[in-house]
Amino acid sequence: MIPCRRDGDDVIFEVHVQPGSRRPGVVGVHGGALKVAVSAPAQEGRANKALCEVLGKALRVRRSAVTIVTGERRRRKVVRVTGVTEEHVHALVEDVS
């Protein structure tokens, strides 16, 4: 299970991004963070945009509901997702584990 915290209608948690992957999607847990593979390279914000798309699709929210709070230039990021609960995030982790 990954640590999540609630902030109003939002859930905030850490993500470890793996850019340049052949198969994009949520792939598990890495160091206490949700590990997400994206096919986009880590250039000019492409991987960040792809991360928002992959997380939005996995959590069944719009891409615009996913924002990067910190770590835009790092693999380890903190994201904020609007319209989901902590239970949604934990269920996503269980599905890939």
C-alpha positions in Angstrom: 0.0 0.0 0.0 1.2 3.5 -0.8 0.8 6.5 1.6 -2.0 8.8 0.4 -3.5 11.9 2.0 -6.8 13.5 1.5 -7.1 17.3 0.8 -10.7 18.2 0.3 -11.9 16.5 -2.8 -8.3 15.6 -3.8 -6.0 12.7 -3.0 -2.2 13.4 -2.9 0.4 10.6 -3.3 3.9 9.9 -4.7 4.6 8.4 -8.1 7.8 6.9 -9.5 7.8 7.4 -13.3 9.5 5.1 -15.8 9.7 7.1 -19.1 10.4 5.4 -22.5 8.6 2.2 -21.6 7.2 -0.1 -24.3 4.0 -0.8 -22.3 2.5 2.3 -20.5 0.5 1.8 -17.4 0.5 1.4 -13.7 3.0 -1.4 -13.0 3.3 -1.6 -9.2 5.0 0.0 -6.3 8.6 1.3 -6.1 10.0 2.6 -2.8 6.6 3.4 -1.3 5.4 5.2 -4.5 3.0 4.1 -7.2 5.2 3.1 -10.2 3.9 4.2 -13.6 5.4 3.4 -17.0 5.0 5.9 -19.8 6.0 5.5 -23.4 7.0 9.2 -23.8 10.6 10.3 -23.3 11.6 12.5 -20.5 12.0 15.5 -22.8 10.1 18.9 -22.8 7.5 17.7 -20.4 6.2 14.8 -22.6 6.6 12.2 -19.8 4.7 14.4 -17.4 1.8 14.8 -19.9 1.8 11.1 -20.5 1.8 10.4 -16.7 -1.3 12.5 -16.3 -3.0 10.6 -19.2 -2.0 7.2 -17.8 -3.1 8.0 -14.2 -6.4 9.6 -15.4 -7.2 6.5 -17.4 -6.3 4.1 -14.6 -8.3 6.1 -12.0 -11.2 6.8 -14.5 -10.9 10.6 -14.3 -10.1 13.3 -16.8 -6.4 14.0 -17.5 -7.0 17.5 -16.2 -8.0 16.0 -12.8 -4.3 14.9 -12.4 -1.8 17.5 -11.6 1.9 17.3 -10.6 2.5 19.1 -7.4 6.3 18.6 -7.1 9.0 16.8 -9.0 8.3 17.9 -12.6 11.9 17.3 -13.6 12.4 14.1 -11.5 11.3 10.5 -11.7 9.8 10.8 -8.2 6.8 13.1 -8.2 3.9 14.1 -5.9 0.6 14.2 -7.7 -2.8 15.5 -6.8 -5.9 13.8 -8.3 -9.4 15.3 -8.0 -12.5 13.2 -7.9 -11.1 10.0 -6.3 -10.7 8.6 -2.9 -7.8 7.0 -1.1 -9.6 3.7 -1.6 -9.5 4.1 -5.4 -5.7 4.6 -5.3 -5.3 1.6 -3.0 -7.5 -0.6 -5.2 -5.4 0.4 -8.2 -2.3 -0.8 -6.4 -3.9 -4.1 -5.4 -5.0 -4.7 -9.0 -1.4 -4.5 -10.3 0.2 -6.3 -7.4 
